[in-house]
């Protein structure tokens, strides 16, 4: 199998893998199993599958659609989807490189341009996934109400059901949900990555930053920027933000809203992985309670 054959017959990739006709090199990829596949013509592709049994229904279709939607904007580099099957997703290989300030500046500008291409509504026309969990993309017209109902409440409930949060945490998050309109930040829907923590920015040998593993939808552009600061922050974060704001200035109070946008991803983590991520939920809620909006 070479690249020409793969493009013409993407459905045949699992058969070639089963019969060991393709060289596989395991690589790290979050909740999925992933490999670098080397084809007969020497080209490489990145492939991912669920580690045990069938993948959750629609997971790879949602990721493929998100990658394609982001790529269509022609701004931040996004890998081309080559194979999208129920239990296998394959895309072009991006050779890893080192993060540089020049790449960070370009990334900041291009991310602003991506967001500016917009979306028809908050949410999307298709169901989504974020990590191993379903993502409710039911469209909405008002960001605050939509974010509370589709991005905070579902993962708060799952987190409570699995015992990942204490009663005080739940009360604090519920208060934020009930008063979310006081935070302001109303904007038209942007075309966002939706799960843009630093691990989903791939710094490439071509000197650019690529977007991978999206939970893409129409959302608030501040969400992508806020999550870039999680888990130690993306390299050269200050440069990214400065270039972004030069390309498309942010509304007043955006720094105060960072914990609000991060709260979604913290709740996803307590829902998916348990109480080890409780401090993130607690710290975000505490930060919001002490800001001028409280």
Helices and strands as residue ranges (DSSP letters): H 3-8, G 10-12, H 13-18, E 23-27, E 33-38, E 44-49, H 59-72, E 77-78, E 81-85, E 88-92, H 101-116, E 128-130, E 133-135, H 143-147, I 148-152, H 153-161, H 167-178, G 180-183, E 190-192, G 198-200, E 201-203, E 209-211, E 217-219, H 221-227, H 237-247, H 254-273, G 275-277, H 278-290
